[in-house]
Amino acid sequence: MNGYAIQTPDQLKHVIVGFRKSAGLTQEDMAMRLGVAQQTYSTSERNAANMSVTKLLSVLHALGVELVLQPKSAPRSSADSGVKTAQW
């Protein structure tokens, strides 16, 4: 199976929705797996960029997906990485 590189917070929502739909799950199904209300899950999915790491890992576990962190294949300068040091 192919991996998905996420380079911006906004991409996270689309990846989660894609995995959920490819598994044939509705938001209600996910809410049941996570033990929350459908509206709660829907809000979290819509705002995935602001989801806590704990919630993200719970969602990924419920989807049967693992999070893998690895170095980029080609080193780039910080100017090319899209990381804004002012955020820190």
Secondary structure as a PSIPRED ss2 file (coil, helix, strand):
# PSIPRED VFORMAT (PSIPRED V4.0)

   1 M C   1.000  0.000  0.000
   2 N C   1.000  0.000  0.000
   3 G C   1.000  0.000  0.000
   4 Y C   1.000  0.000  0.000
   5 A C   1.000  0.000  0.000
   6 I C   1.000  0.000  0.000
   7 Q C   1.000  0.000  0.000
   8 T C   1.000  0.000  0.000
   9 P H   0.000  1.000  0.000
  10 D H   0.000  1.000  0.000
  11 Q H   0.000  1.000  0.000
  12 L H   0.000  1.000  0.000
  13 K H   0.000  1.000  0.000
  14 H H   0.000  1.000  0.000
  15 V H   0.000  1.000  0.000
  16 I H   0.000  1.000  0.000
  17 V H   0.000  1.000  0.000
  18 G H   0.000  1.000  0.000
  19 F H   0.000  1.000  0.000
  20 R H   0.000  1.000  0.000
  21 K H   0.000  1.000  0.000
  22 S H   0.000  1.000  0.000
  23 A C   1.000  0.000  0.000
  24 G C   1.000  0.000  0.000
  25 L C   1.000  0.000  0.000
  26 T C   1.000  0.000  0.000
  27 Q H   0.000  1.000  0.000
  28 E H   0.000  1.000  0.000
  29 D H   0.000  1.000  0.000
  30 M H   0.000  1.000  0.000
  31 A H   0.000  1.000  0.000
  32 M H   0.000  1.000  0.000
  33 R H   0.000  1.000  0.000
  34 L H   0.000  1.000  0.000
  35 G C   1.000  0.000  0.000
  36 V C   1.000  0.000  0.000
  37 A C   1.000  0.000  0.000
  38 Q H   0.000  1.000  0.000
  39 Q H   0.000  1.000  0.000
  40 T H   0.000  1.000  0.000
  41 Y H   0.000  1.000  0.000
  42 S H   0.000  1.000  0.000
  43 T H   0.000  1.000  0.000
  44 S H   0.000  1.000  0.000
  45 E H   0.000  1.000  0.000
  46 R H   0.000  1.000  0.000
  47 N C   1.000  0.000  0.000
  48 A H   0.000  1.000  0.000
  49 A H   0.000  1.000  0.000
  50 N H   0.000  1.000  0.000
  51 M C   1.000  0.000  0.000
  52 S C   1.000  0.000  0.000
  53 V H   0.000  1.000  0.000
  54 T H   0.000  1.000  0.000
  55 K H   0.000  1.000  0.000
  56 L H   0.000  1.000  0.000
  57 L H   0.000  1.000  0.000
  58 S H   0.000  1.000  0.000
  59 V H   0.000  1.000  0.000
  60 L H   0.000  1.000  0.000
  61 H H   0.000  1.000  0.000
  62 A H   0.000  1.000  0.000
  63 L H   0.000  1.000  0.000
  64 G C   1.000  0.000  0.000
  65 V C   1.000  0.000  0.000
  66 E C   1.000  0.000  0.000
  67 L C   1.000  0.000  0.000
  68 V C   1.000  0.000  0.000
  69 L C   1.000  0.000  0.000
  70 Q C   1.000  0.000  0.000
  71 P C   1.000  0.000  0.000
  72 K C   1.000  0.000  0.000
  73 S C   1.000  0.000  0.000
  74 A C   1.000  0.000  0.000
  75 P C   1.000  0.000  0.000
  76 R C   1.000  0.000  0.000
  77 S C   1.000  0.000  0.000
  78 S C   1.000  0.000  0.000
  79 A C   1.000  0.000  0.000
  80 D C   1.000  0.000  0.000
  81 S C   1.000  0.000  0.000
  82 G C   1.000  0.000  0.000
  83 V C   1.000  0.000  0.000
  84 K C   1.000  0.000  0.000
  85 T H   0.000  1.000  0.000
  86 A H   0.000  1.000  0.000
  87 Q H   0.000  1.000  0.000
  88 W C   1.000  0.000  0.000
